[in-house]
Amino acid sequence: MVAGYLGSLGLTHMTKRLFAASSFIVTALALAVLVNLADAAAQLKCETGPVQRTFGSTPWLVYSCDDGYSVVVISAPGNPAMPFYFMFSRDGAGYHLEGEGTGRRESTAAAFEELKRLSASDVEALVAQTRAKPRQ
């Protein structure tokens, strides 16, 4: 498919080969970067806390991570969203929010709507609250 497109552009065989090789190298480098990012996230320890909070009218446990910025919000026992977690990770001057799990969609959606409205200072306050909690 790509070869047909490149041929229609009137490119020589050598140019096509160079294009294919460079495309492969760029793809390989992009994958290497993604793997390194995934490894860095996998090494993050989020064990400070928890503090109990309510998001979307359901109970959640909040832990902060050893990078000093990231926060994990885990569905508390009895929460219909269980099992589910959200994670705030540093993204420039702000935060990126993501979530994953198999709990009830209505509960996770309500919590997500509330969590996505938190400001960077709100997330930083959650980090401070988890650090202030005596270790159990």
N, C-alpha and C positions, 0 to 999 in steps of 0.2 A: 504494500500500500504506500509506504513512504517512498520506496524506490520509484513507483509509478509517478508519484507527485513530483519527486526531484527530477525525473526524466522529462516531465512536461515543462520543467523550467529550463531545459536545455543544458543541464549541468553535465560535466564529463564524469566518466567512471571514477576517476581519482577523487574528484570533488565529492561525489556521492559517498565514497568510502571514508573520506575524512569527516564528512558530516555524520555518518553513522557512528564512527569511532568517538567523535566528540560528544555525541548524544549519549552514548554508553557511559563515558567518563563522567559527564554531568549528572546522570542518573545515579551512578555509583556513589559519587560524592554526596549527593542529596540524601541517599539512604544511610550513608555513614554518619552524617550529621544527625539524622532522626534517631538512629540507634544510640548515639552518644547522649542525646537529650533524654531518651527513654531510660538509659542506664543511670543518668544523674537523678531523674525523678524516682527511680526504683531504690536508690540509695538514701533518699530522704527519710528521716525518722520523724514521725508525728506522734509523739507519746506524751507531750506535756499537757496536763489537764486530767480529766475533762472538766469542763463547766457545762451545766445544763442550760439550754436555751430553748425557746419556743419559736419556731418558724412555720408559717402556714398553719397555725393552730395545732401543731403536733410537736412532741418533745424530741430534741436532738442533743447529742453530745458533741462538744467542740474541743478539739485538740489542736495545739500549735506544733509546728515542725522545727527541727533543729537548724533550719536556715534563718530563723528569726522573722520570717515574713509569711510563710505559707500556713494555711489553716485547713483542717479537715473537719467536716460536719457530718457526723454519723447518726443514722436513725437510732433512737434510744429504744430499749426494750418496751414493747407494747405499742410502738408507733406503727400504724398501718403501712408506712412507707418502707418498713423493714423487709429485706435488707437493701440499704441504699446509702450512698455517701456523696457528698459534694466536696470539692476542693477549690480553694482560692489559691492561686499561685501568682507570684509577682510578674507583672507584664509592663515593663517600662515604669512609668510613674503611677500606674494603677494596678489592678488585679484582673486576672482571667478566672472565670468561674466555670467549672465543669462538674458533671455528676454522672453516676453510674449505679445501676442496681436493678432489682426486679420487683421492688415494692409496688404498692398501689399507685397508679399514675396520678390520681386526683391529689393524693397527699404529697407526692414528690413535686408536682406542678405548683401547688400552693406554696410550698417551701421555696422552690426556685424563684417564683415571682417576688417573694420577700427578700431572699438573699441577693438577687441581682440588683436590687436597689441600694445595697450597702455601699457606702463610699470607701475609699482607701483608708481614711481615718477610722471608720467603723471596723474594718477588718483588723487594723492595727490595734484597736481597743480590745478586740477579741483575743489577739495574741497576748496582750498585757494581762487580761483577765485569766487566761490559762496559766500564765507564769506566776500569778499571785496566789493561785490555788495551792494549798499544801499537798505535797506528794502523798499518794495513798499507798 
